[in-house]
Structures are given as C-alpha cells and as structure tokens.
Amino acid sequence: MNNSAWLVLRDGRTFKGRSLGAVGEASGEVIFNTAMQGYQEILTDPSYRGQIVAMTYPMIGNYGVNDEDVESRRPWVNGFIVKEASAVASNFRAGASLDEYLGRHGIVGIQDIDTRALTRHLRDHGAQDGIVSSVETDPRRLLERARALRGLVGRDLVAEVTADAPYTWSEGGWKLARGYMPPPSPRFKVVAYDCGIKFNILRQLRMVGCAVTVVPAATPAADVLATKPDGVFLSNGPGDPEGVPYLIESVRELLGRVPIFGICLGHQILGLAAGGRTFKLPFGHHGANHPVKDLTTGKVEITAQNHGFAVGPESVTALGWEPTHLNLNDGTCEGLRHREWPAFSVQYHPEASPGPHDANYLFHRFTDLMIQPGG
C-alpha cells in the first residue's frame, strides 16, 4: 500500500513524506509550534482552526493520547506535521496512539519530513497557506490549489468554533489518581464569551471562585448585562480579530460597565474595541517557551502562546490604555490595561495547558478587580 504524502506551500516549497492519521487532503495556514509536549492540548485548541501545525520537536506522540487532556470537544487543527510520530504510546494514561487519534477524528497529517528545514523556511518567508495530501500524487496540482486558498485575514473563524448555546461549567483542577476535582464554592458570577475557549481556562476560573456561564461569541452586550455578572471574560480563539466585528461591538458596550479580562484573541478584541489596531505577525507565536516581561512587577514569565495577530500598543495609549507585558523575543505587546476602568488582557495563555504555570496569578488579578469598589 502506498502511504506517501505531500506538503506543498503557496510559494512552491515542497516536502514528501509518509501519511499520518486520516487519509485525505487538508489545507490551511502552515505554522510551527516549538513545544516539546502538549500535542493533544494543541490538537484540541480551537485557536488552531484554519491552520496546519508543524511540531518542531523531532518525536511526537511518545506518551499517546487520553480522554482527560483534551481542551475542547474535538480536535480543531486542519492538519498536523511531525518529523517522527512515535508508533509506541508509553504512558499508563494512554488510550490510543497519536496516529490512531488523528485517524479517528479525520485529521490529515504527514510525517518523515525535515521539520527543521520547514521551520527555517517559515521563519525566513513567513507563515503561509499550504496543503497536506495523502491522496494526490502530483505536487504541481497541489501547488495550484494552495495558491488559490483564501488565507486567514478577514475571515470569521470564531463562528466555526463557538458554542451553539449558553452553558455552565462545574469542573475544577486535575489531580493524579483523582482526576478533575470539584471546585470551591463560587464567590463571583462570570460570563465567558466563547471565541474558541479552552477547558482549562474554565477550570482555572472555577478554581478561583467563579461561577461561569459560557455564551456564544455573537451574544449581545445587553444580554450579558441582563444577567448582572460580576465580570466578563473574553476567550482565546482562531484567526483575524477584525473578522469578528459583532464581538468587538459588544465589548465596546461593556467597557467601563463591568470588569473584563481577555486572553489571546480576547486581548486583540479588547484592543480593537478600545479603538486600537491589530496587525498580522510574520510567522506568529506558537509554543510553550516564550519569555514575557510583566512591566508592573519587572518579573519575566515563560509563557504558552498561540496567535498570528498582535495589538499595536501605540494605537491605544492615547485612549486611556497602557501596555503591561512585553514579548522579549520581538518586543510586541503582550498585555494591556485601562488606566481607570477595570479591564485588562494578555496575549498569551496563563491556563497552562499545555505550558508553564508562571502566569496563573492573572486569574487572581481578575477576581481582585471584581472585589474592588466599582469592579
């Protein structure tokens, strides 16, 4: 049986390897992720909708996959690229191999390509559209299709991943041999906008005493305010924040009326609602090892990140906002707060799934805002 596969980029760069996961064809923006582990969390992070993810670590899948470490109801990546997918899943929690998991969920992948060369190419030329195929044998036809792809700019990918209806969340943190634990009794009522929210964000909010109601991204601000929340959370999500004008308008109506905390896409939405601008990064920030400086404390955090757009801080500083966090790799804005209103955001992921726990304090910063007078 022929199990060969192709990866073809829009600019003509071509890689031949072996099929991984489902047999078929997938298209999307090809990006690279520098995390050494956490591939199951990456696969099920809705923020990767519209993208084909290449892992830079040479072996992926050695501890398999399990039913507990998912971050949403299904995998969302368009495709998956690895140097070597481990055929052996060596972990007492494993329920399936990576290849089996991808195949079960219809995710098309490719392995046995030079992911170092791919990563260096993307760093030099930027993230770009591409196609992974294990059914097409002619890469020239794949190139034609890759060059016809629409790209991410201006697209509303949030509508593809957001919840269909409001729901509540009751699950707390995880402990070995005990699983996910009951959270403490809630002290605050929080409405979380679902732009592609990750389960561990909801768990972290519950663990700091928030009763959480998750609402679809298109929920009007009036409906949120009618529930009299103590705070509003803006979640992570995929694609271009300018492609979600309805949420920008809702957040604009909420500013100054209720404490707001935004993460990743939520940070970008907050910046646009404030009257600022966003721009596309050359190859984005994707990994679990990005250094960020907290300008409030002077401390440096190692953070998990996944975004292809960023807020221009100079576009909001004259509007009452100030940057709070700085990316030490490229100097981009990693956080904002308003000088008077109870509102702040970060560009990275403090929920640590996958990734370090350095930024967990941000969830407590959110509850502090809800305690303060006027919060």
SERO-4910 file (N, C-alpha, C, O; in steps of 0.05 Angstrom, whole numbers):
BEGIN
 pado doro    nc1    nc2    nc3   cac1   cac2   cac3    cc1    cc2    cc3    oc1    oc2    oc3
  Met    A     17    -24      0      0      0      0     18     25      0     37     27     16
  Asn    A     12     44    -18     27     69    -19     17     88      2     -6     96      2
  Asn    A     34     94     22     25    113     43     41    139     42     45    151     63
  Ser    A     50    146     19     65    172     16     45    195     18     21    193     15
  Ala    A     57    218     25     41    243     29     58    267     20     83    265     20
  Trp    A     45    288     14     58    313      5     50    336     23     27    338     31
  Leu    A     69    354     27     63    381     38     73    401     17     96    401     10
  Val    A     55    418      8     62    438    -12     54    465     -2     30    470      5
  Leu    A     73    484     -1     67    512      7     60    529    -16     67    523    -39
  Arg    A     47    551    -10     39    570    -31     62    580    -48     59    585    -72
  Asp    A     86    583    -36    109    594    -51    123    573    -67    144    579    -79
  Gly    A    113    548    -67    125    527    -83    143    508    -68    151    488    -80
  Arg    A    149    513    -43    166    495    -27    151    469    -23    127    470    -15
  Thr    A    164    446    -28    150    420    -28    165    401    -11    190    400    -11
  Phe    A    151    385      5    162    364     21    147    338     16    122    338     15
  Lys    A    162    316     14    149    290     11    155    273     36    177    272     45
  Gly    A    134    260     46    137    243     70    117    220     69    109    211     48
  Arg    A    109    212     94     90    190     96     65    199    109     65    219    125
  Ser    A     43    186    103     17    193    114     16    189    144     28    170    154
  Leu    A      2    207    157     -3    205    186    -32    211    191    -43    230    180
  Gly    A    -45    195    208    -73    200    214    -91    192    191    -88    171    179
  Ala    A   -111    209    186   -131    202    165   -119    205    137   -102    222    132
  Val    A   -129    189    119   -122    191     91   -140    212     78   -164    211     81
  Gly    A   -128    231     64   -144    252     52   -127    277     46   -103    274     40
  Glu    A   -139    300     46   -126    325     40   -135    347     58   -159    348     64
  Ala    A   -117    364     67   -124    386     85   -109    411     76    -86    409     67
  Ser    A   -122    434     79   -110    459     72   -112    478     95   -129    475    113
  Gly    A    -94    498     96    -95    518    117    -69    533    118    -51    529    101
  Glu    A    -67    551    137    -42    566    141    -22    548    156    -28    538    177
  Val    A      2    544    144     22    527    157     38    543    176     51    563    169
  Ile    A     38    534    202     53    548    223     70    526    238     65    503    235
  Phe    A     89    535    255    104    516    271    100    522    300     97    545    308
  Asn    A    101    501    316     98    503    346    123    492    359    131    469    352
  Thr    A    135    507    377    160    499    389    158    483    415    178    477    428
  Ala    A    134    475    423    130    460    447    141    432    444    139    420    422
  Met    A    153    421    465    164    393    465    142    373    471    145    350    464
  Gln    A    121    382    485     99    364    493     73    379    491     73    402    482
  Gly    A     51    366    500     26    380    499     12    379    472     -5    395    466
  Tyr    A     20    359    455      8    358    428    -22    353    429    -36    362    411
  Gln    A    -32    338    449    -61    333    449    -76    359    456    -97    365    445
  Glu    A    -65    375    474    -77    401    480    -76    419    456    -95    435    451
  Ile    A    -55    418    441    -52    434    417    -73    426    396    -86    443    384
  Leu    A    -75    400    392    -94    390    372   -123    398    378   -139    404    360
  Thr    A   -130    399    404   -157    405    412   -162    435    420   -183    441    430
  Asp    A   -142    452    415   -145    481    420   -159    493    396   -148    493    374
  Pro    A   -183    504    400   -198    516    377   -183    539    364   -190    547    342
  Ser    A   -163    551    378   -148    573    366   -133    565    341   -126    582    325
  Tyr    A   -129    539    337   -114    529    313   -133    523    290   -123    513    270
  Arg    A   -158    530    292   -176    527    269   -165    543    245   -158    566    248
  Gly    A   -164    530    222   -154    543    198   -125    540    194   -114    550    174
  Gln    A   -111    525    212    -82    522    209    -73    493    208    -86    475    219
  Ile    A    -51    489    195    -37    463    194    -12    467    212      5    484    207
  Val    A    -10    451    234     10    455    254     33    436    250     30    412    248
  Ala    A     57    448    249     82    432    247     96    433    275    101    455    285
  Met    A    101    410    287    116    409    312    146    409    307    155    393    291
  Thr    A    160    426    320    189    428    316    204    406    331    226    399    322
  Tyr    A    193    396    353    207    375    368    207    349    350    186    343    338
  Pro    A    230    335    349    232    314    328    214    289    332    207    276    312
  Met    A    207    282    357    189    259    361    165    268    376    166    280    398
  Ile    A    142    262    365    116    270    377     99    245    379     98    228    361
  Gly    A     85    242    402     66    220    405     76    198    424     63    178    426
  Asn    A     99    202    437    110    180    452     94    173    477     96    151    487
  Tyr    A     78    192    488     61    185    511     32    181    503     14    179    520
  Gly    A     26    180    477     -1    175    467    -21    197    473    -13    220    477
  Val    A    -46    190    473    -68    208    479    -87    195    499    -87    171    502
  Asn    A   -102    212    513   -121    201    533   -146    218    533   -147    239    519
  Asp    A   -166    210    547   -192    224    547   -193    248    565   -212    264    564
  Glu    A   -173    252    582   -174    274    601   -160    300    592   -167    322    600
  Asp    A   -140    298    574   -124    321    568   -133    336    543   -118    351    531
  Val    A   -158    334    536   -169    349    514   -177    377    524   -184    381    547
  Glu    A   -175    397    506   -182    424    513   -207    434    500   -215    458    504
  Ser    A   -221    417    486   -247    424    475   -261    398    467   -252    376    472
  Arg    A   -284    401    454   -300    377    448   -288    360    425   -298    338    421
  Arg    A   -268    370    410   -257    355    388   -231    368    379   -225    391    387
  Pro    A   -214    354    363   -191    368    351   -200    388    330   -220    384    316
  Trp    A   -185    411    329   -193    432    310   -172    438    289   -178    452    270
  Val    A   -147    429    293   -127    435    272   -136    424    245   -149    404    243
  Asn    A   -129    439    224   -135    430    197   -117    406    189   -126    389    174
  Gly    A    -92    406    198    -74    385    191    -51    385    211    -48    403    227
  Phe    A    -34    364    210    -13    360    230     12    350    217     11    332    200
  Ile    A     35    362    225     61    355    213     81    348    235     84    364    253
  Val    A     94    325    232    115    318    251    139    305    237    136    295    214
  Lys    A    162    306    249    185    292    238    181    262    242    184    247    222
  Glu    A    175    254    266    170    225    272    147    222    291    148    233    313
  Ala    A    127    207    283    105    201    301    111    174    315    114    154    301
  Ser    A    113    174    341    120    150    355     99    129    351     75    133    355
  Ala    A    108    105    344     90     82    340     82     70    367     63     55    368
  Val    A     97     77    388     92     65    414     82     87    433     95    109    435
  Ala    A     60     83    446     49    101    465     55     91    493     42     73    503
  Ser    A     76    102    506     86     92    531     77    110    554     92    128    562
  Asn    A     53    105    565     44    121    588     20    106    599      3     96    584
  Phe    A     18    105    626     -4     89    638    -31    102    633    -52     89    637
  Arg    A    -32    128    625    -57    141    620    -66    139    590    -88    146    584
  Ala    A    -48    130    573    -53    130    544    -76    111    537    -78     89    547
  Gly    A    -94    121    520   -116    104    510   -113     98    480   -127     81    470
  Ala    A    -96    113    466    -92    109    438    -66    122    429    -55    138    444
  Ser    A    -56    114    406    -32    127    395    -40    152    381    -64    157    375
  Leu    A    -21    169    375    -26    194    361    -38    188    333    -57    201    325
  Asp    A    -27    169    319    -37    162    292    -66    153    294    -82    161    277
  Glu    A    -72    136    313   -100    127    316   -119    150    323   -141    151    312
  Tyr    A   -110    168    340   -127    190    348   -133    209    324   -155    217    320
  Leu    A   -112    215    309   -116    232    286   -134    219    265   -152    232    254
  Gly    A   -130    193    261   -147    179    242   -176    178    251   -194    181    234
  Arg    A   -180    174    277   -208    172    287   -223    198    283   -247    198    279
  His    A   -209    220    284   -222    246    282   -219    259    255   -226    282    251
  Gly    A   -209    244    235   -207    254    208   -187    276    203   -190    292    184
  Ile    A   -166    277    220   -144    297    216   -123    285    198   -111    265    204
  Val    A   -118    299    176    -97    290    157    -70    301    166    -67    325    172
  Gly    A    -50    283    166    -23    292    174     -2    280    156     -7    265    137
  Ile    A     23    289    162     46    279    147     69    277    166     73    293    184
  Gln    A     85    256    163    109    252    179    133    245    161    130    242    136
  Asp    A    156    243    173    181    236    158    189    258    139    199    252    117
  Ile    A    184    283    146    195    305    130    215    320    148    215    317    172
  Asp    A    231    337    136    251    353    151    237    377    163    236    398    151
  Thr    A    228    374    188    214    396    201    232    419    208    223    442    211
  Arg    A    258    414    210    277    436    214    278    454    190    278    478    192
  Ala    A    280    442    166    280    457    142    254    473    138    254    496    130
  Leu    A    231    460    145    206    473    143    204    497    161    195    519    153
  Thr    A    213    493    186    212    515    206    229    538    197    221    561    199
  Arg    A    253    533    188    271    554    179    259    569    155    262    593    152
  His    A    246    554    137    234    566    114    211    585    123    209    607    112
  Leu    A    195    576    142    173    593    151    183    618    166    172    639    165
  Arg    A    205    614    181    217    637    195    228    658    175    227    682    180
  Asp    A    238    648    153    250    667    133    229    679    115    231    703    108
  His    A    208    664    109    189    673     89    161    678    101    143    688     87
  Gly    A    157    671    126    131    676    139    112    653    137    114    637    118
  Ala    A     93    651    156     72    631    154     56    635    128     52    658    120
  Gln    A     48    613    116     34    616     90     15    592     86     18    571     99
  Asp    A     -3    596     67    -22    574     61     -7    550     49     13    553     36
  Gly    A    -19    527     55     -7    503     44    -28    480     44    -50    483     54
  Ile    A    -20    458     33    -37    434     31    -21    410     39      1    406     30
  Val    A    -34    393     56    -23    366     62    -42    346     48    -66    348     52
  Ser    A    -31    327     33    -47    308     19    -34    281     18    -11    278     13
  Ser    A    -51    260     24    -42    233     21    -58    219     -1    -58    194     -3
  Val    A    -72    235    -17    -88    224    -39    -79    234    -66    -84    221    -87
  Glu    A    -67    258    -67    -58    270    -92    -29    262    -96    -12    265    -78
  Thr    A    -22    252   -120      5    243   -126     21    264   -141     45    261   -144
  Asp    A      8    285   -151     22    305   -167     24    331   -151      4    345   -147
  Pro    A     48    338   -141     51    363   -125     45    388   -140     38    409   -129
  Arg    A     46    387   -167     40    411   -183     11    418   -180      4    442   -179
  Arg    A     -7    398   -180    -35    404   -176    -41    415   -148    -58    432   -144
  Leu    A    -26    404   -128    -29    415   -101    -20    444   -100    -33    460    -86
  Leu    A      1    451   -114     10    479   -114    -11    497   -126    -16    519   -116
  Glu    A    -24    489   -147    -46    505   -159    -68    510   -138    -78    532   -136
  Arg    A    -75    489   -124    -96    492   -104    -87    509    -80   -103    524    -69
  Ala    A    -62    506    -72    -51    522    -50    -52    552    -56    -58    568    -39
  Arg    A    -45    558    -81    -44    587    -89    -72    599    -92    -75    623    -93
  Ala    A    -92    582    -92   -120    592    -94   -133    594    -67   -156    603    -65
  Leu    A   -119    587    -45   -131    588    -18   -135    617    -10   -121    635    -18
  Arg    A   -155    621      7   -164    647     15   -146    660     36   -143    685     36
  Gly    A   -134    645     53   -118    656     75   -136    663     99   -160    659     98
  Leu    A   -123    673    121   -138    678    146   -148    707    149   -167    711    164
  Val    A   -135    726    136   -141    754    140   -170    760    133   -179    754    110
  Gly    A   -185    772    152   -212    780    147   -233    758    151   -257    764    150
  Arg    A   -224    733    155   -244    711    158   -254    709    187   -239    713    206
  Asp    A   -279    702    189   -291    697    215   -289    667    222   -308    652    215
  Leu    A   -268    659    234   -265    631    243   -278    626    270   -283    603    277
  Val    A   -283    647    285   -296    644    311   -323    631    308   -331    615    324
  Ala    A   -338    639    287   -364    628    283   -364    598    279   -384    584    284
  Glu    A   -341    587    271   -339    558    266   -334    542    292   -339    518    293
  Val    A   -324    555    313   -316    541    337   -332    548    362   -331    534    382
  Thr    A   -347    570    361   -361    579    385   -384    561    392   -393    545    375
  Ala    A   -393    563    417   -415    546    426   -441    553    412   -445    576    404
  Asp    A   -459    534    409   -485    539    396   -504    552    415   -523    566    407
  Ala    A   -500    548    441   -519    558    461   -504    562    488   -483    549    491
  Pro    A   -514    578    506   -500    582    532   -500    556    548   -517    539    545
  Tyr    A   -479    553    564   -477    531    583   -461    539    607   -446    559    606
  Thr    A   -463    523    628   -447    529    653   -425    508    655   -426    487    642
  Trp    A   -406    514    673   -382    497    676   -379    491    706   -381    509    722
  Ser    A   -374    466    713   -372    458    741   -346    444    748   -342    438    772
  Glu    A   -329    438    729   -305    421    733   -282    438    744   -277    460    733
  Gly    A   -267    428    764   -244    441    775   -218    430    765   -217    418    743
  Gly    A   -197    434    781   -170    426    773   -166    395    774   -182    381    786
  Trp    A   -144    386    762   -138    358    760   -117    349    780    -98    364    785
  Lys    A   -121    326    792   -101    314    810    -96    285    802   -114    271    795
  Leu    A    -70    277    804    -63    250    797    -79    230    813    -82    232    838
  Ala    A    -89    209    800   -104    187    812   -132    196    821   -147    179    831
  Arg    A   -138    221    819   -165    230    827   -180    244    805   -205    247    807
  Gly    A   -166    251    783   -180    264    761   -187    293    767   -175    306    783
  Tyr    A   -208    302    753   -216    330    757   -233    333    782   -252    317    786
  Met    A   -226    353    798   -237    355    824   -261    375    825   -263    393    808
  Pro    A   -278    373    845   -299    394    849   -286    420    857   -267    420    873
  Pro    A   -294    442    845   -282    468    852   -293    479    878   -313    469    888
  Pro    A   -281    500    889   -292    513    913   -318    527    907   -326    531    884
  Ser    A   -332    534    928   -358    548    925   -353    575    911   -334    589    918
  Pro    A   -370    582    892   -366    607    877   -371    632    894   -389    632    910
  Arg    A   -355    652    889   -359    679    901   -367    700    880   -378    721    887
  Phe    A   -362    694    855   -367    713    833   -382    700    811   -381    676    806
  Lys    A   -397    716    797   -412    707    773   -399    719    748   -399    743    745
  Val    A   -389    701    731   -374    710    708   -387    699    683   -396    676    681
  Val    A   -389    717    663   -398    709    636   -373    707    618   -358    726    616
  Ala    A   -369    684    606   -346    680    588   -355    679    559   -370    661    552
  Tyr    A   -345    697    543   -350    696    514   -333    674    502   -309    673    506
  Asp    A   -346    656    488   -333    633    476   -325    640    447   -342    638    429
  Cys    A   -299    646    443   -289    650    416   -274    625    407   -262    625    385
  Gly    A   -274    605    424   -258    581    420   -245    574    446   -221    566    447
  Ile    A   -260    577    468   -249    575    495   -238    547    501   -249    527    492
  Lys    A   -217    547    517   -204    521    525   -216    513    552   -221    530    569
  Phe    A   -218    487    556   -230    476    580   -214    485    605   -225    491    626
  Asn    A   -187    486    603   -171    492    627   -174    522    635   -170    528    658
  Ile    A   -182    539    617   -189    566    625   -213    566    643   -214    579    664
  Leu    A   -233    550    635   -257    548    652   -251    535    679   -262    544    699
  Arg    A   -233    515    679   -226    503    704   -212    523    722   -217    524    747
  Gln    A   -194    539    711   -179    559    727   -198    580    738   -196    588    761
  Leu    A   -217    589    722   -237    608    732   -253    596    755   -259    610    775
  Arg    A   -261    571    753   -275    558    775   -258    555    800   -268    557    822
  Met    A   -232    550    796   -215    545    819   -210    571    835   -202    570    858
  Val    A   -214    594    823   -211    620    837   -238    630    846   -240    654    854
  Gly    A   -258    614    845   -284    621    857   -304    634    839   -322    649    848
  Cys    A   -302    628    813   -321    640    794   -342    619    785   -335    597    777
  Ala    A   -367    626    787   -388    611    774   -389    621    745   -394    645    740
  Val    A   -385    603    726   -380    611    698   -404    602    681   -412    579    680
  Thr    A   -414    622    666   -433    616    644   -420    623    618   -412    646    614
  Val    A   -417    604    600   -405    608    574   -426    615    554   -447    602    553
  Val    A   -421    636    538   -441    645    519   -428    646    491   -404    650    488
  Pro    A   -444    642    470   -434    644    443   -422    672    437   -430    691    450
  Ala    A   -404    673    419   -389    698    413   -408    720    403   -402    743    406
  Ala    A   -431    712    391   -449    732    379   -469    743    400   -487    757    392
  Thr    A   -466    736    425   -485    745    446   -483    775    449   -461    785    455
  Pro    A   -505    790    447   -504    819    450   -496    827    479   -501    812    498
  Ala    A   -484    850    481   -476    860    508   -500    863    526   -498    858    550
  Ala    A   -523    872    515   -547    875    532   -555    849    545   -564    849    569
  Asp    A   -553    827    531   -560    801    543   -541    794    565   -549    782    585
  Val    A   -515    800    562   -495    795    583   -501    812    608   -501    801    630
  Leu    A   -505    838    604   -510    856    626   -536    849    641   -539    854    665
  Ala    A   -555    837    626   -581    830    639   -577    808    660   -594    806    678
  Thr    A   -556    792    658   -551    772    679   -537    783    703   -532    768    723
  Lys    A   -530    809    703   -516    822    725   -490    807    734   -488    800    757
  Pro    A   -472    804    715   -447    789    722   -429    807    739   -430    831    737
  Asp    A   -411    794    754   -390    808    769   -367    814    750   -351    832    755
  Gly    A   -364    798    729   -342    802    710   -348    788    684   -365    771    682
  Val    A   -334    797    663   -336    785    636   -309    776    627   -289    790    629
  Phe    A   -307    752    616   -283    740    606   -284    738    576   -305    729    565
  Leu    A   -263    745    562   -261    743    533   -240    722    526   -217    725    534
  Ser    A   -248    701    513   -231    678    509   -213    680    485   -214    698    469
  Asn    A   -195    660    484   -178    655    461   -196    647    437   -219    641    441
  Gly    A   -184    647    414   -199    638    390   -181    640    365   -159    650    367
  Pro    A   -191    630    343   -175    629    319   -177    654    301   -197    669    302
  Gly    A   -157    658    285   -159    676    262   -156    706    268   -144    714    288
  Asp    A   -166    722    250   -164    751    249   -185    763    267   -209    759    263
  Pro    A   -177    779    288   -197    791    305   -215    811    290   -238    815    298
  Glu    A   -205    823    269   -222    842    253   -244    827    238   -263    840    228
  Gly    A   -243    801    237   -264    785    224   -287    780    243   -306    766    235
  Val    A   -286    791    267   -307    786    287   -319    813    297   -318    819    321
  Pro    A   -330    829    279   -339    856    286   -361    856    307   -363    875    322
  Tyr    A   -378    836    306   -401    835    325   -391    833    354   -403    845    372
  Leu    A   -369    818    359   -359    816    386   -344    842    394   -346    850    417
  Ile    A   -331    854    375   -317    880    381   -338    900    390   -333    915    409
  Glu    A   -361    901    377   -382    920    385   -393    913    412   -398    931    428
  Ser    A   -397    888    418   -407    880    445   -388    888    467   -396    899    487
  Val    A   -362    883    462   -342    890    482   -341    921    486   -337    930    508
  Arg    A   -343    935    464   -344    965    466   -366    974    484   -362    993    499
  Glu    A   -389    961    483   -411    969    500   -407    960    529   -419    972    547
  Leu    A   -390    940    534   -386    930    561   -364    946    576   -363    947    600
  Leu    A   -346    959    561   -323    973    573   -333    994    592   -350   1011    586
  Gly    A   -321    994    616   -328   1014    637   -352   1007    653   -358   1021    672
  Arg    A   -366    985    645   -391    978    659   -388    953    676   -404    948    694
  Val    A   -367    937    670   -363    911    685   -334    904    682   -322    910    661
  Pro    A   -321    892    702   -293    883    699   -290    863    676   -307    845    672
  Ile    A   -269    866    660   -264    850    637   -236    839    637   -217    854    644
  Phe    A   -233    813    631   -207    800    628   -207    786    601   -224    769    596
  Gly    A   -187    791    585   -185    779    559   -159    763    555   -138    772    565
  Ile    A   -160    741    542   -137    724    536   -134    720    505   -154    713    492
  Cys    A   -111    724    494   -104    717    467   -122    733    447   -120    757    445
  Leu    A   -140    719    433   -158    734    415   -175    754    431   -181    775    421
  Gly    A   -182    747    456   -196    765    473   -181    791    478   -193    812    481
  His    A   -154    789    480   -137    812    483   -139    829    458   -140    854    460
  Gln    A   -138    817    435   -140    832    410   -167    845    406   -169    868    397
  Ile    A   -188    830    413   -215    841    412   -218    866    430   -230    886    423
  Leu    A   -206    864    454   -207    886    473   -192    910    461   -202    933    463
  Gly    A   -169    905    448   -154    927    436   -170    941    414   -169    965    412
  Leu    A   -184    925    397   -200    937    376   -224    951    387   -232    972    376
  Ala    A   -236    940    408   -259    953    420   -251    980    432   -268    998    434
  Ala    A   -227    982    441   -216   1007    452   -210   1028    431   -205   1051    438
  Gly    A   -211   1020    406   -205   1039    384   -178   1035    373   -169   1052    357
  Gly    A   -164   1014    380   -137   1009    371   -136    994    345   -157    991    331
  Arg    A   -113    984    338   -109    969    313    -94    943    319    -80    941    338
  Thr    A    -98    923    301    -83    898    302    -69    894    276    -76    906    256
  Phe    A    -48    877    276    -33    871    252    -25    842    253    -23    830    274
  Lys    A    -19    831    229    -11    803    227     19    801    231     35    816    219
  Leu    A     27    781    247     55    775    252     66    759    229     51    744    216
  Pro    A     92    760    224    104    745    201     99    715    203     90    703    184
  Phe    A    105    703    227    101    674    230     88    668    256     86    644    264
  Gly    A     78    688    271     63    683    295     80    673    318    104    669    316
  His    A     67    670    341     79    660    365     64    634    373     40    635    380
  His    A     77    612    371     64    586    377     84    568    392    104    559    380
  Gly    A     79    563    417     97    546    433     92    550    463     74    564    471
  Ala    A    108    536    479    105    537    508    129    548    522    134    542    545
  Asn    A    145    565    508    171    573    519    177    602    513    200    609    509
  His    A    157    619    510    161    647    502    165    665    527    148    666    544
  Pro    A    187    680    529    192    697    552    177    724    549    178    737    529
  Val    A    163    731    571    147    755    572    153    770    597    154    758    619
  Lys    A    157    796    596    163    812    619    138    826    629    124    840    613
  Asp    A    131    822    654    109    837    667    120    864    674    136    867    692
  Leu    A    110    885    660    121    912    665    112    923    691    123    943    701
  Thr    A     92    911    704     82    920    730    102    912    752    107    927    770
  Thr    A    111    887    751    129    876    772    158    874    764    175    871    781
  Gly    A    164    875    738    191    871    728    199    842    725    221    836    717
  Lys    A    181    823    732    187    795    731    184    785    702    168    795    686
  Val    A    199    763    696    197    751    670    183    724    673    190    708    690
  Glu    A    163    719    656    148    694    656    155    678    631    159    690    609
  Ile    A    155    652    633    156    635    610    127    627    604    113    616    621
  Thr    A    119    632    579     90    630    573     85    612    550    102    607    533
  Ala    A     60    602    549     49    587    526     35    607    508     20    624    518
  Gln    A     39    605    482     28    624    463     17    611    438     27    590    430
  Asn    A     -3    623    427    -14    614    401    -30    636    389    -54    638    393
  His    A    -17    653    372    -31    674    359    -15    683    334      9    681    334
  Gly    A    -29    692    314    -17    702    290    -21    732    286    -11    743    266
  Phe    A    -35    745    304    -40    774    303    -32    787    329    -30    773    349
  Ala    A    -27    813    329    -19    827    353    -32    855    353    -40    865    332
  Val    A    -34    867    377    -44    894    381    -21    913    379      0    909    391
  Gly    A    -25    935    364     -6    957    364    -10    975    389    -30    990    389
  Pro    A      7    974    409      1    988    434      0   1018    431    -15   1032    445
  Glu    A     15   1029    411     14   1058    407    -13   1067    398    -19   1091    400
  Ser    A    -29   1049    387    -56   1056    377    -76   1060    400    -98   1071    395
  Val    A    -70   1052    424    -89   1054    446    -79   1071    470    -94   1077    488
  Thr    A    -53   1077    470    -42   1092    494    -54   1119    497    -56   1129    520
  Ala    A    -63   1132    476    -75   1158    478   -105   1156    485   -118   1176    489
  Leu    A   -115   1131    487   -143   1127    492   -148   1116    520   -170   1105    526
  Gly    A   -129   1119    538   -132   1111    566   -120   1084    572   -123   1075    595
  Trp    A   -106   1071    554    -95   1045    558    -65   1046    560    -52   1065    551
  Glu    A    -53   1026    573    -24   1024    575    -16    995    573    -30    977    583
  Pro    A      7    990    560     17    962    558     27    952    585     39    968    600
  Thr    A     22    927    591     30    915    617     50    893    614     64    886    633
  His    A     52    881    590     70    858    586     84    861    559     73    872    540
  Leu    A    109    852    557    125    856    534    138    829    525    150    815    542
  Asn    A    135    822    500    148    798    490    178    803    487    186    822    473
  Leu    A    195    787    500    223    792    500    237    781    475    261    786    471
  Asn    A    223    766    458    234    757    433    233    778    411    252    783    397
  Asp    A    210    791    409    207    810    387    196    837    395    191    855    378
  Gly    A    191    842    421    183    868    431    154    875    426    146    897    430
  Thr    A    137    855    418    109    861    414     94    862    440    103    852    461
  Cys    A     70    874    439     54    878    463     41    852    471     29    838    455
  Glu    A     44    845    497     33    820    508     12    825    529      2    806    541
  Gly    A      5    850    534    -16    856    554    -24    885    554     -8    902    547
  Leu    A    -49    890    562    -60    917    563    -76    920    589    -87    900    599
  Arg    A    -78    945    599    -98    950    619   -107    979    616    -93    996    606
  His    A   -132    985    625   -142   1012    624   -134   1026    650   -133   1015    671
  Arg    A   -128   1052    647   -118   1068    670   -140   1073    690   -134   1078    714
  Glu    A   -166   1072    682   -188   1078    700   -208   1055    702   -217   1049    724
  Trp    A   -215   1044    680   -235   1022    680   -223    996    689   -199    992    686
  Pro    A   -239    978    701   -230    952    709   -228    933    685   -246    916    682
  Ala    A   -208    936    669   -205    919    645   -176    915    639   -160    933    639
  Phe    A   -169    889    633   -141    883    626   -141    858    609   -161    843    607
  Ser    A   -119    853    596   -117    829    578    -88    822    575    -70    837    579
  Val    A    -84    796    566    -57    787    559    -59    772    533    -79    760    526
  Gln    A    -37    772    518    -36    759    492    -30    729    493    -35    714    475
  Tyr    A    -20    721    516    -11    693    519    -32    677    535    -53    687    541
  His    A    -25    651    541    -44    633    554    -34    626    583    -16    611    586
  Pro    A    -47    638    603    -40    633    631    -51    607    643    -46    600    666
  Glu    A    -68    593    627    -82    569    638    -64    545    639    -72    525    651
  Ala    A    -40    546    627    -20    524    630    -30    497    620    -27    477    634
  Ser    A    -41    496    596    -50    470    586    -48    471    555    -68    476    543
  Pro    A    -25    464    543      0    457    557     15    483    564      7    505    558
  Gly    A     37    479    578     54    502    584     59    506    613     47    493    630
  Pro    A     76    526    620     84    531    648     61    545    663     42    555    651
  His    A     65    546    689     44    558    707     52    586    716     39    596    735
  Asp    A     72    598    704     82    624    713     60    645    715     61    662    733
  Ala    A     41    645    697     22    667    695     -5    661    708    -25    675    703
  Asn    A     -6    641    725    -31    634    738    -43    656    755    -67    658    759
  Tyr    A    -25    674    764    -34    697    781    -54    715    767    -69    729    781
  Leu    A    -56    714    741    -74    732    726   -103    726    733   -120    744    732
  Phe    A   -109    701    738   -137    694    746   -144    707    773   -167    715    777
  His    A   -124    709    791   -129    722    816   -131    753    812   -145    766    826
  Arg    A   -116    763    793   -118    792    787   -146    798    777   -156    820    783
  Phe    A   -158    780    763   -186    784    754   -205    784    777   -223    802    778
  Thr    A   -202    766    796   -221    766    819   -216    790    836   -235    800    848
  Asp    A   -191    800    838   -186    824    853   -201    848    841   -212    865    856
  Leu    A   -203    849    815   -218    871    802   -247    869    809   -260    890    812
  Met    A   -258    845    812   -286    842    818   -292    848    848   -315    853    855
  Ile    A   -271    848    864   -275    854    893   -274    884    897   -289    895    914
  Gln    A   -258    898    882   -254    927    886   -279    943    881   -296    935    864
  Pro    A   -283    965    896   -306    983    891   -306    992    862   -286   1001    851
  Gly    A   -329    991    850   -331    998    821   -325    975    803   -328    978    779
  Gly    A   -315    952    814   -308    929    799   -331    909    798   -329    888    786
***
